[in-house]
Amino acid sequence: MTPVRVAIVGCGAIGGLYAAHLAQLEGVEVWAYDVSADHVAAIHRDGLRIHGYVDLVARVNARTDAAEIPACAFGILATKGTFTAAAITATAPAFADAAVCSVQNGIGNEEVIAEHVPRVMRGVTLPAGHVTAPGVIHMDAPGTTWIGPFEPRPAAAEEVGRLAELLTRSGMPTLALADARGAQWTKLLFNASTNPLCALTGLTHGALCDLAPTRRLAGSLVAEGRSVADAIGVALDADPDALIDEAARVNHDHQPSMLQDAIAHRRTEIATLNGGIVRTGAGAGVPTPLHAAITELVAGLEHSWEV
């Protein structure tokens, strides 16, 4: 039987979790593209190793040269939003007749992907992890993934369902939706209301919520973002405020990805998180002064690393 080929674009924390889980399935051939030569070399040498919530060792066909990836049926883009254009430009030949799903933070990534591939899915993922060494990823927490067609250039319903089935069977529970915008915006408001505050203060998610002034600010950011979602007709599928408090309870010491970026002095995803809310609000005639201020503060933080 011909295997189903799936390529993971960006085999870091989240992409690595998808790659390692899918590689456990018989009949699935997993490829991965990553620009870190050390990371790819370690995967070749020792396998892709996952520890923490689960312990897995997976054989993944990892490459730093995207031209070596064969034609695939599915792609999962898991890079940071700052690298979306470069990553999908490099890997597009492998997806000439494929459905590609973004599981990235924020909004605006699917539009970039759709410029290069025929069929696109929007995706939202809650599992958390971080790279601890080349070829090694700590899975901090499990969670559900939601995927659905990206309306301007949609993957077929059968493709959405097939990818969801593969991911669920691999141990990454995934729901196939006819419309994933509600799930996407729910996570967007969760992330945009906490991640940059953690990056700016150095606080973990739980510590941010323990402090009354920062928790109030997170709530105000949720409310402002919710007004934008309402204006564009997106119904949230959960209460972001409740999710913020639940995450503080069950994963108090978690360092969100933007805090990890700030600690390492790496560019953040602020443009697709709070910046995405600001752009969408402007298009819908909804003021977003808090999200604009947060976007500018994080831009200032990034600039401080260069001076």
C-alpha positions in Angstrom: 0.0 0.0 0.0 1.3 3.4 -0.9 2.0 5.4 2.3 0.4 8.8 3.0 3.1 11.4 2.9 2.8 14.3 5.3 5.4 17.0 5.5 5.8 19.1 8.7 7.2 22.6 7.9 9.0 23.8 11.0 10.0 20.8 13.2 10.4 22.8 16.4 8.3 22.5 19.5 4.8 22.2 18.0 5.8 20.8 14.6 8.0 18.3 16.3 5.1 17.0 18.4 3.0 16.5 15.2 5.9 14.8 13.4 6.8 12.4 16.2 3.2 11.4 16.7 2.3 10.9 13.0 5.5 8.8 12.6 4.1 6.2 15.0 1.4 5.3 12.4 1.8 2.5 10.0 1.2 3.7 6.4 2.2 7.3 7.1 5.5 8.6 5.8 6.6 11.7 7.7 9.0 14.3 6.3 10.0 17.5 8.0 11.7 20.8 6.9 13.6 22.9 9.4 16.4 25.5 8.9 18.3 24.4 12.0 21.1 22.1 10.8 21.9 21.0 14.3 18.3 20.0 15.0 18.0 18.1 11.7 21.4 16.3 12.2 20.3 15.2 15.7 17.0 13.8 14.3 19.0 11.8 11.7 21.4 10.5 14.3 19.1 9.7 17.3 15.5 10.1 16.0 13.1 12.8 17.1 12.8 12.4 20.8 9.8 13.6 22.8 9.6 13.6 26.6 7.5 15.1 29.3 3.8 14.4 28.9 4.6 11.5 26.6 7.8 9.7 25.7 8.4 8.9 22.1 11.3 8.3 19.7 10.4 8.7 16.1 12.2 8.2 12.8 11.4 11.3 10.7 12.8 12.2 7.3 14.1 15.6 8.3 15.8 18.0 5.8 17.3 21.4 5.7 17.0 21.4 1.9 13.3 21.6 1.0 14.1 20.4 -2.5 14.7 16.9 -1.1 11.1 16.6 0.2 9.0 14.5 -2.3 5.4 15.2 -3.3 3.1 15.0 -0.3 -0.6 14.6 0.2 -0.7 16.9 3.3 1.4 19.6 4.8 1.4 21.1 8.3 2.9 24.5 8.7 4.2 25.0 12.3 6.7 27.8 11.9 6.4 31.1 13.7 4.4 33.7 11.7 7.6 35.7 11.0 8.9 32.8 8.9 5.6 31.8 7.1 6.5 33.4 3.7 10.0 32.0 3.5 9.0 28.5 4.7 6.1 28.0 2.3 8.0 29.5 -0.6 10.8 26.9 0.0 8.5 23.9 0.4 5.7 24.8 -2.1 7.0 22.3 -4.8 6.2 19.4 -2.4 2.7 20.7 -2.1 1.8 21.2 -5.7 -1.2 18.9 -5.3 -1.6 18.9 -1.5 -3.7 20.3 1.3 -1.7 22.4 3.7 -2.8 23.2 7.2 -1.5 26.0 9.3 -1.4 25.3 13.1 0.4 28.6 13.7 -0.4 31.3 16.2 -2.4 34.4 15.2 -4.1 35.3 12.0 -2.9 36.1 8.4 -0.7 33.0 7.9 -3.3 31.2 5.8 -3.5 34.1 3.3 0.3 33.8 2.8 0.1 30.0 2.4 -2.7 30.3 -0.1 -0.4 32.3 -2.5 1.7 29.1 -3.0 -0.5 26.0 -2.6 -3.8 24.9 -4.1 -5.8 24.0 -1.0 -5.5 25.3 2.5 -6.8 24.6 6.0 -6.9 26.9 9.0 -5.9 25.1 12.2 -5.7 25.8 15.9 -3.7 23.8 18.4 -3.5 23.8 22.2 -0.6 21.3 22.9 2.4 23.1 24.3 6.1 22.2 24.2 9.6 23.5 23.9 12.9 22.4 22.4 15.4 21.3 25.1 18.2 20.3 22.9 18.7 19.6 19.2 16.4 16.7 18.3 14.7 16.8 21.7 11.3 18.3 22.6 9.6 18.5 25.9 5.8 18.2 25.6 4.6 20.5 28.3 0.9 19.8 28.0 -1.6 18.0 25.7 -4.6 19.6 24.1 -7.0 19.5 21.2 -6.4 20.6 17.6 -9.2 22.0 15.4 -8.9 22.2 11.7 -11.2 23.4 8.9 -11.1 24.8 5.3 -9.6 28.2 4.7 -12.6 29.7 2.9 -10.9 31.7 0.1 -8.9 28.6 -1.0 -10.4 25.6 0.8 -9.2 22.1 1.2 -12.0 19.5 0.5 -14.0 18.4 3.5 -12.7 14.8 2.8 -9.1 16.1 3.2 -9.9 17.9 6.4 -11.5 14.8 7.8 -8.7 12.5 6.7 -6.0 14.7 8.3 -8.0 15.0 11.5 -8.4 11.2 11.6 -4.7 10.6 11.1 -3.7 13.1 13.8 -6.3 11.7 16.3 -5.2 8.2 15.7 -1.5 9.3 16.3 -2.4 10.6 19.7 -3.0 14.3 18.8 -6.8 14.6 19.2 -8.1 16.7 16.3 -11.6 17.9 15.4 -12.6 18.5 11.7 -14.8 21.5 11.5 -16.8 23.1 8.6 -15.8 26.5 10.0 -12.7 26.8 12.2 -12.8 30.6 12.6 -14.4 30.5 16.0 -11.7 28.2 17.4 -9.0 30.3 15.7 -10.2 33.5 17.2 -10.7 32.0 20.7 -7.1 31.0 20.8 -6.0 34.3 19.2 -7.6 36.2 22.0 -6.2 33.9 24.6 -2.7 34.2 23.2 -2.8 38.0 22.4 -4.1 38.8 25.9 -1.4 36.9 27.8 1.7 36.0 25.7 2.9 39.6 25.1 2.2 40.6 28.8 4.4 37.6 29.8 7.1 38.7 27.4 7.0 42.3 28.6 7.0 41.4 32.4 9.0 38.2 32.4 6.2 36.5 34.3 5.0 33.0 33.7 1.3 32.6 32.6 0.3 31.7 36.2 2.2 34.5 37.8 0.7 37.0 35.4 -2.8 35.9 36.4 -1.9 35.9 40.1 -1.1 39.7 39.9 -4.4 41.7 39.9 -3.2 44.6 37.6 -1.9 42.3 34.9 -4.8 40.0 35.1 -7.2 43.0 34.7 -5.2 44.1 31.6 -5.4 40.6 30.1 -9.2 40.8 30.6 -9.4 44.2 28.9 -7.4 42.9 26.0 -9.9 39.9 25.7 -12.8 42.3 25.7 -11.3 44.6 23.0 -10.5 41.6 20.8 -13.9 40.1 21.3 -15.5 43.3 19.9 -13.5 42.8 16.7 -14.6 39.2 16.4 -18.2 40.3 16.9 -17.8 43.0 14.2 -16.6 40.5 11.6 -19.2 37.9 12.5 -17.0 35.3 14.2 -18.7 33.5 17.1 -16.1 32.3 19.6 -16.3 28.7 20.5 -15.2 29.2 24.2 -14.6 32.0 26.7 -11.0 33.2 26.4 -11.1 34.6 29.9 -12.1 31.2 31.3 -9.3 29.5 29.3 -6.8 32.0 30.7 -7.8 31.1 34.3 -7.8 27.4 33.6 -4.3 27.5 32.1 -3.1 29.4 35.1 -4.4 26.7 37.3 -3.2 23.6 35.4 0.1 25.0 34.0 1.0 27.8 36.3 4.7 27.9 35.6 4.4 27.7 31.8 6.5 30.2 29.8 4.5 31.1 26.7 6.4 31.1 23.4 6.6 34.9 23.3 8.3 34.9 26.7 10.7 32.3 25.5 11.4 34.5 22.5 12.0 37.5 24.7 14.4 35.6 26.9 16.4 34.4 23.9 16.1 37.9 22.2 14.3 36.4 19.2 11.8 38.2 17.0 8.3 37.5 18.3 4.9 36.8 16.6 3.4 40.0 17.7 2.5 41.0 14.1 0.1 38.0 13.7 -1.3 38.2 17.3 -2.0 41.7 18.5 -1.0 43.2 15.2 -3.5 41.0 13.4 -6.3 42.1 15.7 -5.3 45.8 15.1 -5.4 45.3 11.3 -8.7 43.4 11.4 -10.2 46.0 13.7 -9.2 48.8 11.4 -10.8 47.1 8.5 -14.0 46.6 10.5 -14.1 50.1 11.9 -13.4 48.9 15.5 -10.9 50.8 17.6 -8.2 48.7 19.3 -6.0 51.1 21.3 -4.9 48.5 23.8 -3.8 45.9 21.3 -2.1 48.7 19.3 -0.2 49.8 22.5 0.9 46.2 23.2 2.1 45.8 19.6 4.2 48.9 19.9 5.6 48.0 23.3 6.7 44.6 22.0 8.3 46.3 19.0 10.2 48.5 21.4 11.3 45.5 23.4 12.6 43.8 20.2 14.4 47.0 19.3 16.1 47.1 22.6 17.9 43.9 21.8 19.6 45.5 18.8 20.9 48.7 20.4 
